[in-house]
Amino acid sequence: MNRRAVIKIASAVGLAAAGTGCEWPWERADAPSRIVDRVKQAGAGDVRHASDLALGQWFSAHSDLAVEINRMCAQRPHDSGIPGPTEARVCAAAAPVAFFHYVPEETKGAKSYDATR
């Protein structure tokens, strides 16, 4: 076989594979997720196409929501199987922001940093 014939065969195989309905993992339809829906309702828009860096920056500006989403991710039933790729990315982006979100505890009569209590 000459080089031109190999290129024709490879092109035909590639076109046939593309036409058979092969789907890429990032184009797969996600199952409905209350976590992703909550982030959309908060104003993030369609997070399926957002990069991980963009999600992290958005959660940095909305750290209270990051804490809420982090709790929702922790309470997610683990027996339900593997989460969708968008849900997993949202949970991964919210976790570091929620970790560094400091909320002082309300104490009676003493400051939260008071060493005498």
C-alpha positions in Angstrom: 0.0 0.0 0.0 1.2 3.4 -0.8 0.9 6.4 1.5 -2.1 7.9 -0.3 -4.2 4.7 0.1 -3.4 4.6 3.9 -4.5 8.2 4.3 -7.8 7.5 2.4 -8.5 4.5 4.6 -7.7 6.4 7.8 -9.9 9.2 6.7 -12.8 6.9 5.9 -12.5 5.2 9.2 -12.4 8.5 11.0 -15.5 9.8 9.2 -17.3 6.6 9.9 -16.5 6.8 13.6 -17.7 10.4 13.7 -20.9 9.6 12.0 -21.8 6.6 14.2 -22.8 8.8 17.2 -19.7 8.5 19.3 -19.9 10.9 22.1 -17.2 12.7 24.0 -17.4 12.7 27.8 -17.7 16.5 28.0 -20.6 16.4 25.6 -22.6 13.8 27.6 -25.8 15.1 29.1 -25.5 15.3 32.9 -28.1 13.8 35.1 -30.2 16.5 37.0 -28.3 17.7 40.0 -29.6 19.9 42.8 -26.1 21.1 43.4 -25.6 22.4 39.9 -29.2 23.8 39.9 -28.4 25.7 43.1 -25.3 27.3 41.6 -27.3 28.2 38.4 -30.0 29.8 40.6 -27.4 31.8 42.5 -26.3 33.5 39.2 -23.4 31.5 37.9 -25.3 30.6 34.7 -24.5 27.5 32.7 -21.6 25.9 34.6 -21.2 23.0 32.2 -19.0 25.0 29.9 -17.1 27.0 32.6 -13.5 26.1 33.3 -12.3 24.9 36.7 -10.5 28.2 37.2 -13.6 30.2 36.4 -15.6 28.2 38.8 -13.0 28.8 41.5 -13.0 32.5 40.9 -16.7 32.7 41.0 -16.9 30.8 44.3 -14.2 33.1 45.7 -16.6 36.0 45.1 -19.5 34.1 46.6 -17.8 32.3 49.5 -21.1 31.9 51.5 -22.5 29.9 48.7 -19.3 27.9 48.4 -19.8 26.8 52.1 -23.4 25.8 51.3 -22.4 23.9 48.2 -19.6 22.2 50.1 -22.1 21.0 52.7 -24.4 19.8 50.0 -21.5 17.9 48.3 -20.6 16.3 51.7 -24.2 15.2 52.3 -24.6 13.8 48.8 -25.5 10.1 49.0 -22.5 8.2 47.9 -24.4 5.0 47.0 -26.0 6.9 44.1 -23.0 6.2 42.0 -20.5 8.4 40.3 -21.6 12.1 40.2 -21.9 13.8 36.8 -18.8 15.6 35.6 -20.3 19.0 36.1 -21.4 18.2 39.7 -18.0 16.8 40.5 -16.3 20.0 39.1 -18.6 22.3 41.0 -17.9 20.4 44.3 -14.1 20.4 43.6 -14.2 24.2 43.0 -16.3 25.0 46.1 -14.2 22.9 48.5 -11.0 25.1 48.8 -13.0 28.3 49.0 -15.2 26.8 51.7 -12.1 25.6 53.6 -10.7 29.2 53.8 -14.0 30.9 54.6 -13.8 32.0 58.2 -16.9 32.8 60.1 -16.3 33.7 63.8 -18.4 31.9 66.2 -20.9 33.8 68.4 -20.0 33.4 72.0 -21.7 34.8 75.1 -19.6 37.4 76.9 -16.3 36.6 75.3 -14.7 37.2 72.0 -14.0 34.2 69.8 -10.2 35.0 70.0 -10.3 35.4 73.9 -7.9 33.0 75.5 -9.5 33.3 78.9 -12.5 31.2 78.2 
